Amino acid sequence: MDYSGLARLRDISMPCLLKAIGLLGLLLTAQVGAAEKLRLVADPWAPFTDSSLLNNGLATDLVSTALERAGYASEYHQVPWARAMHGLGEGHYDVLINAWYNEERTKLGQFSAEYLVNRVRFLKRSRSSVEYRDLSQLYSRPIAVVRGYAYSPEFDNDDQLEKVPVSSFTMAVRMLAAGRVDLAVEDEFVARYYLTLEPKSLRENVAFLPKSLSENSLHILVSLKNPLHEQIVADFDREIAAMKADGSYQAIFKRHGL
C-alpha cells in the first residue's frame, strides 16, 4: 500500500475538513440564534405597550409581527423603564420595543430605523377659535399638562405659558371639555386611545390643533449583548418596509382602533 499517497491525501483533506466544520458551526449558531425566542421588553405605555391590551399594545404588535415575518419567535416582558434599560444593557432582554433615539443609548444597543412617529399635539374645544403657529400665541391660554411629563424643551422651558398641572390626560381632557382650561397636550395616539374610553359627548367636544408641538421617531433598540443584533435590525427594518408596502402595517393600526 502507498502510505505516502494517504499522507498526501490527509494533508490536503484536513484543512478542507476544518474549514467545513467551522462553516457548519457558524451556520448552527445562526440557526440556534434565530430559533431562540427574542425577549422583547417595554414599560407600560398605552396604547403602544401594555400587557392588558390586544397583542400587548400597538407597538408590540408591530414589532413582534415584523420579527415573526423575519423568522424570529419572541416573548413580551413588561417591567419599569429603568429595569428595561438595565436588562437590555446586561443582555437579560434582547429588544427594547419603544425607544426614542438617544446617543447615550447606542452604548447599550443598536437602533433600528424609525417604525412609528410620536406626535405631541394640542387639543382644544371643538368650537374654540384658538390657533397655534408658535407658542407666543398661547401665552394667555391655560394649558393642562400631566405632572412630570416632558413635552418638548421649548414648551417645557417657556415660563410665559400658563401650565395647569394635572395627574393624567384623562383629567386634562375632562377639564378641557368643561371649560376649565383652554388646551390639553398629549401624544396623538395616546390621546386617541384614552378618548375612546370617554363618552361620545366629550369626544365630540374636543379637537386636535393641526400643528404638532413636537415629533419623535420610535425605534427598537437591540442589545449589543445579542451576537445577532446587526442581523436582527436589518431583518426588522426590511419587514417593516414590506408591511407598509403590502398593507399589513396599516391593518395593525386599524386592529387597535387607531
Buried (B, 14 or more C-beta within 10 A) or exposed (E): EEEEEEEEEEEEEEEEEEEEEEEEEEEEEEEEBBEBEBBBBBBBBBBBBBEEBBBBBBBBBBBBBBBEBBEBEBEBBBBEBEBBBBBBBEEBBBBBBBBEEEEEBEEBBBBBBEBBEBBBBBBBBEEBEBEBEEBEEBEEBBBBBBEEEEBBEEBEEBEEBBBBEBEEBBEBBBBBBEEEBBBBBBBBBBBBBBBEEBEEEBBEBBBBBEEBBBEBBBBBBBBBBBEBBEBBBBBBBBBBBBBEEEEBBEEBBEEBEB
